[in-house]
């Protein structure tokens, strides 16, 4: 039992196999993943610019209800482009997928590569085909009729509605929709832009941390998100471990955040890896309006908005990885940005890790369970205790990591991606 009282996690589904994973092409690597607002769809983006849609269903097995995914459709969202002004290629890799609040019959989502943001409509469509003409030998002028269209299949049909202009000088790392679904943020290393869905020709810069003149850049923005319950409040996190809450009611361009939170690792002794360890890779709000979590390289901090001086809980995910920091730096894996997601009842969080593993931890800080992915449909996990000391096993491969994760908005159902494969786990209540 871990996470919520009486909740046990079981490996239930996998898309892909070991051979597919070991021989994966770079373009097949999963780079973005998220559930729709109500949890009906899971959208998965890859390095080739494709978006693959899965539909979530609940099935009853052994008198217990569990979740599973069904492949629905896929479409090419982005193509490789060439920036003539800078003479560089713009990769088609999907960086972010963000669903808008939508109707049951129609879903809208934003997809982004390094420079281009697109708005897509997912509508219920039908695949139709005309019936065949009769043989020419039987044609009679008086009996000629138009062929009828027959429905062969029904499903989700993607339609590109808007392509937003290139207004970012650096690569886009965040797209976040406000609660009313009428505006969204897009963020890069130095700037956060605010867009209106009705006004597709321009955006307004609400935060800019670029140094004046030719000053040296010593800090970049890593993630920017709207508060899910407040259309005027958004959060920006940085590579120096700072989380800033910005209020658009105070100023249309934020120069001084309303409140800031600093990773405590920056207050202690520093070494070469201190800033790498402090850099925030992802941020997630909790349903409890006072709580939020930040993910850095090897830890997760749980914060209370009412106390900006120190985290409510600081969860070291896997301390033995500190022995691999040099290897991570040499292979540039130390710059990986791991997702973090919080359950709908704020009882646990989900985040990825190196070595084909991921963690489910309680926000209270009293449980940290590491799950190891496998293709044998077995649930393999171990409990990581505080002050946990062990030597990394020889099978621990830092090149195989779980960077992208997704958590169903209302059910205990998690999906994690490793290279080009998806693994699904269900939380089964034993209470």
C-alpha positions in Angstrom: 0.0 0.0 0.0 1.3 3.4 -0.9 0.1 6.8 -1.9 -3.4 7.1 -0.6 -4.4 4.7 2.1 -5.3 1.3 0.6 -4.2 2.2 -2.9 -2.0 -0.4 -4.7 -0.5 0.2 -8.2 -0.6 -2.5 -10.8 1.1 -2.6 -14.3 -1.8 -3.1 -16.7 -0.8 -2.1 -20.2 2.1 -1.5 -22.5 2.4 -0.1 -26.1 5.6 -1.3 -27.7 8.1 -4.1 -27.0 11.7 -4.5 -26.0 12.9 -4.9 -29.6 11.1 -1.7 -30.6 12.6 0.2 -27.7 16.2 -1.1 -28.2 16.2 -0.2 -31.9 14.2 3.1 -31.7 14.9 5.8 -34.2 15.4 9.3 -32.9 12.3 10.6 -34.6 10.1 8.0 -32.7 11.1 9.2 -29.2 8.2 10.5 -27.2 8.7 14.2 -26.4 5.3 15.4 -25.0 2.3 13.8 -23.4 -0.9 15.0 -21.6 -4.5 14.0 -20.8 -7.4 16.2 -21.9 -9.2 18.2 -19.2 -11.9 15.6 -18.6 -9.6 12.6 -19.2 -11.2 11.2 -22.3 -8.1 11.5 -24.5 -4.4 11.1 -24.1 -2.3 13.0 -26.6 1.3 11.9 -27.2 3.8 13.9 -29.3 7.1 12.7 -30.7 10.3 14.0 -32.3 8.9 13.5 -35.8 6.2 16.1 -35.2 3.3 13.6 -34.9 0.5 13.6 -32.4 -1.0 10.2 -31.5 -4.4 10.1 -29.8 -5.5 7.4 -27.4 -9.0 7.2 -25.9 -9.4 6.3 -22.2 -12.0 3.7 -21.3 -12.9 1.9 -18.1 -13.3 -1.8 -18.1 -14.4 -4.3 -15.4 -12.0 -7.2 -14.7 -12.3 -9.6 -11.7 -15.1 -7.5 -10.2 -12.8 -4.4 -10.2 -13.0 -1.4 -12.6 -9.7 -0.3 -14.2 -8.6 2.0 -16.9 -7.1 1.2 -20.3 -6.1 3.1 -23.5 -7.2 2.4 -27.0 -5.4 3.8 -30.1 -7.7 6.3 -31.9 -5.9 8.3 -34.5 -2.7 10.2 -35.3 -1.8 13.2 -37.4 1.2 15.2 -38.5 1.2 18.4 -36.4 4.5 20.0 -37.3 7.0 19.7 -40.2 10.6 20.7 -40.4 11.0 24.4 -41.2 13.9 26.7 -42.2 14.4 30.1 -40.5 15.7 32.2 -43.4 16.7 35.1 -41.1 18.9 33.0 -38.8 19.8 30.3 -41.4 18.9 27.5 -39.0 16.5 24.5 -39.2 13.4 24.5 -37.0 12.9 20.9 -35.9 9.4 19.4 -36.1 9.8 17.9 -32.6 6.7 18.4 -30.4 7.7 20.3 -27.2 4.3 20.9 -25.6 0.7 19.7 -25.9 -2.0 21.5 -24.0 -5.8 20.8 -24.2 -8.3 23.6 -23.9 -11.5 23.3 -21.9 -13.8 21.8 -24.5 -17.2 20.3 -25.3 -17.9 16.6 -25.3 -18.2 16.3 -29.0 -15.3 18.7 -29.9 -11.8 19.0 -28.3 -9.3 21.7 -28.9 -5.6 21.4 -28.2 -2.5 23.5 -28.7 0.7 21.9 -30.0 4.1 23.6 -30.2 7.6 22.8 -31.5 10.5 25.2 -30.9 8.9 28.2 -32.7 5.4 27.5 -34.0 2.2 27.1 -32.0 -0.8 25.5 -33.7 -4.5 25.2 -32.6 -6.2 21.9 -33.5 -9.8 20.9 -33.4 -10.6 17.2 -32.7 -14.2 16.6 -33.9 -16.2 13.5 -34.3 -15.9 12.6 -38.0 -16.9 9.8 -40.3 -14.8 8.1 -43.0 -17.0 7.8 -46.1 -16.5 6.3 -49.5 -18.7 6.2 -52.6 -20.1 2.9 -53.8 -18.6 1.5 -57.0 -20.1 2.0 -60.4 -21.7 -1.0 -62.1 -19.8 -2.6 -64.9 -19.6 -0.5 -68.1 -21.3 -3.3 -70.1 -24.5 -2.9 -68.1 -24.7 0.9 -68.4 -28.0 2.2 -69.7 -28.4 6.0 -70.2 -31.9 6.0 -68.7 -30.7 4.0 -65.6 -27.6 6.1 -64.7 -27.6 7.3 -61.1 -25.1 9.1 -58.9 -23.2 6.7 -56.6 -24.2 6.9 -52.9 -21.7 7.8 -50.1 -21.4 5.0 -47.5 -20.0 5.4 -44.0 -17.1 3.1 -43.4 -16.0 4.2 -40.0 -16.4 6.9 -37.4 -13.7 8.5 -35.1 -11.8 11.6 -34.1 -10.9 13.8 -37.0 -8.2 16.5 -36.5 -8.5 19.9 -38.2 -5.9 22.7 -38.0 -7.7 25.9 -37.1 -4.9 28.4 -36.5 -1.1 28.7 -36.9 0.2 31.4 -34.6 3.1 33.6 -35.8 6.8 33.1 -34.8 7.2 35.6 -31.9 9.8 33.8 -29.8 13.5 34.4 -30.2 14.4 31.3 -28.2 12.9 27.8 -28.2 9.4 27.5 -26.7 9.4 25.4 -23.5 5.9 26.1 -22.1 2.3 26.5 -23.3 -0.4 27.0 -20.7 -4.2 27.8 -21.1 -6.0 30.0 -18.5 -9.1 28.7 -16.7 -11.6 30.4 -19.0 -10.0 28.9 -22.1 -9.8 32.3 -23.9 -6.1 33.1 -23.4 -2.8 31.2 -23.1 0.8 31.7 -22.2 3.8 30.7 -24.2 7.2 30.8 -22.6 10.8 30.5 -23.8 14.2 31.0 -22.0 13.8 34.7 -21.5 10.2 35.7 -22.3 6.6 34.9 -21.5 3.9 35.9 -24.1 0.2 36.2 -23.5 -2.1 35.3 -26.4 -5.8 35.7 -27.0 -7.3 32.9 -29.1 -9.4 35.4 -31.1 -6.4 37.5 -31.8 -4.0 35.3 -33.7 -1.7 38.0 -35.3 0.1 39.2 -32.1 0.9 38.5 -28.5 1.7 40.7 -25.5 4.9 40.1 -23.5 4.0 39.9 -19.8 7.5 38.9 -18.5 11.0 39.5 -19.9 14.1 38.7 -18.0 16.6 39.4 -20.8 19.6 41.4 -19.5 19.8 45.0 -20.6 22.4 45.8 -23.3 24.9 43.0 -23.9 24.7 41.7 -20.3 25.5 38.1 -19.6 22.6 35.7 -19.3 23.0 33.8 -16.0 19.4 32.7 -15.5 16.7 31.3 -17.9 13.0 30.5 -17.6 12.3 26.8 -17.6 8.5 26.6 -17.2 5.5 29.0 -17.1 2.0 28.1 -16.2 -1.4 29.7 -15.5 -3.0 29.2 -12.1 -5.9 26.8 -12.8 -8.3 28.8 -10.6 -7.2 32.4 -11.3 -7.1 33.9 -14.8 -4.8 36.7 -13.6 -2.1 34.7 -11.9 0.7 32.7 -13.5 3.9 31.1 -12.3 7.4 31.2 -13.8 10.2 28.9 -12.7 13.9 29.4 -13.5 17.2 27.5 -13.8 18.4 29.0 -10.5 15.6 27.3 -8.5 13.3 30.3 -8.2 9.5 30.0 -8.5 7.8 33.4 -9.0 4.1 34.0 -8.7 3.1 36.9 -11.1 -0.2 38.8 -10.9 -1.4 40.5 -14.0 -3.8 42.7 -12.0 -0.8 44.5 -10.5 1.0 45.2 -13.8 0.6 44.2 -17.4 4.3 43.5 -17.6 5.8 41.8 -14.6 9.1 43.2 -13.4 8.7 42.2 -9.8 6.8 39.0 -8.8 4.1 39.1 -6.2 5.9 36.4 -4.2 9.0 34.2 -4.8 10.1 30.8 -3.6 13.7 29.7 -3.6 15.1 26.2 -3.6 16.9 25.7 -0.2 19.8 24.0 -1.9 21.0 27.5 -3.1 21.4 28.6 0.5 23.9 25.8 1.4 27.4 25.1 0.3 27.8 25.2 -3.4 29.8 23.2 -5.9 30.0 22.7 -9.7 26.7 20.8 -9.8 24.7 23.1 -7.4 22.9 25.0 -10.1 22.1 21.9 -12.1 20.5 20.3 -9.0 18.5 23.5 -8.3 17.2 24.1 -11.8 13.4 23.6 -11.8 12.3 21.3 -14.7 8.5 21.3 -14.0 5.9 22.8 -11.8 2.4 21.5 -10.8 -0.5 23.0 -8.9 -2.4 20.8 -6.4 -6.1 20.8 -5.9 -5.5 22.1 -2.4 -5.1 25.8 -3.4 -2.3 26.4 -0.9 0.0 23.7 -2.2 2.2 23.3 -5.3 5.2 21.1 -6.2 8.4 21.8 -8.1 10.7 19.2 -9.7 14.4 19.6 -9.9 17.0 17.0 -11.1 17.0 14.7 -8.1 14.3 15.9 -5.8 10.7 17.3 -5.5 9.8 20.1 -3.2 6.2 20.5 -1.9 5.5 24.1 -1.0 2.8 25.9 0.9 2.0 29.3 -0.6 1.7 30.7 2.9 5.3 30.0 3.7 7.8 31.0 1.0 10.9 30.6 3.2 11.1 26.8 3.3 9.4 23.9 1.5 6.7 22.0 3.5 8.4 18.8 2.3 11.5 18.1 0.4 11.6 14.6 -1.2 15.0 13.3 -2.4 14.0 10.9 -5.1 17.1 8.7 -5.4 20.2 9.7 -3.6 22.5 7.0 -5.2 22.3 8.9 -8.5 24.6 11.6 -7.0 27.4 9.2 -7.9 26.5 9.5 -11.6 26.4 13.3 -11.9 29.7 13.5 -13.9 28.4 10.9 -16.3 25.1 12.8 -16.6 27.0 16.0 -17.4 29.3 14.4 -19.9 26.3 12.9 -21.8 24.3 16.1 -21.5 21.5 14.1 -19.7 21.8 16.5 -16.7 19.7 19.0 -18.8 16.7 16.6 -19.0 13.4 18.2 -17.8 11.3 15.7 -16.0 7.6 16.1 -15.6 5.8 16.2 -12.3 2.0 15.7 -11.8 -0.2 15.8 -8.7 -3.2 13.6 -8.1 -6.7 15.2 -8.1 -7.0 14.8 -4.3 -3.4 16.1 -3.6 -2.5 12.8 -1.9 0.4 11.8 -4.2 2.6 13.0 -7.1 4.0 11.3 -10.1 7.4 12.0 -11.7 10.0 10.2 -13.8 13.6 9.2 -13.3 16.7 7.7 -15.0 17.1 3.9 -15.3 13.7 3.1 -16.8 12.0 4.0 -13.6 9.5 6.5 -12.2 8.3 7.5 -8.7 5.0 7.8 -6.9 5.4 9.8 -3.7 3.0 11.1 -1.1 2.8 14.8 -0.7 3.1 14.3 3.0 6.6 13.0 2.4 6.1 9.7 4.2 6.3 7.4 1.1 8.5 7.3 -2.0 8.1 4.3 -4.2 10.3 3.7 -7.3 8.7 1.6 -10.1 10.9 -0.2 -12.7 9.5 -0.6 -16.2 9.6 -3.9 -17.9 7.9 -5.6 -20.9 6.8 -8.7 -18.9 3.7 -7.0 -17.5 5.0 -7.3 -13.9 4.7 -4.6 -11.2 8.2 -4.1 -9.9 8.8 -1.5 -7.2 10.8 -0.7 -4.1 10.3 1.8 -1.3 13.0 4.5 -1.1 13.5 5.5 2.5 15.0 8.7 3.6 18.8 8.6 4.0 18.6 5.7 1.5 22.1 4.4 0.7 22.9 1.7 -1.9 25.2 1.2 -4.8 23.6 1.5 -8.3 23.1 -1.9 -9.8 25.0 -2.7 -13.0 21.7 -2.9 -14.9 20.9 0.7 -14.0 21.1 2.5 -17.4 21.0 6.3 -17.2 20.4 6.5 -21.0 16.9 4.9 -20.5 14.9 7.4 -18.6 11.3 8.3 -18.0 11.0 12.1 -18.8 7.4 12.4 -19.9 4.5 11.3 -17.6 0.7 11.8 -17.6 -1.8 11.5 -14.7 -5.5 11.1 -15.3 -7.3 14.2 -14.0 -9.9 12.3 -11.9 -8.8 8.7 -11.7 -5.9 6.8 -10.2 -4.4 6.0 -13.7 -0.9 6.9 -14.7 0.9 6.6 -18.1 4.7 7.0 -18.4 6.9 7.1 -21.6 10.3 5.5 -22.0 12.0 6.2 -25.4 9.1 5.3 -27.8 7.0 3.0 -25.6 4.1 3.7 -23.2 3.4 2.0 -19.9 0.1 2.3 -18.0 -0.5 1.6 -14.3 -3.8 1.5 -12.4 -4.3 2.3 -8.8 -6.4 -0.4 -7.2 -8.2 0.4 -4.0 -8.1 -2.4 -1.4 -10.3 -0.5 1.1 
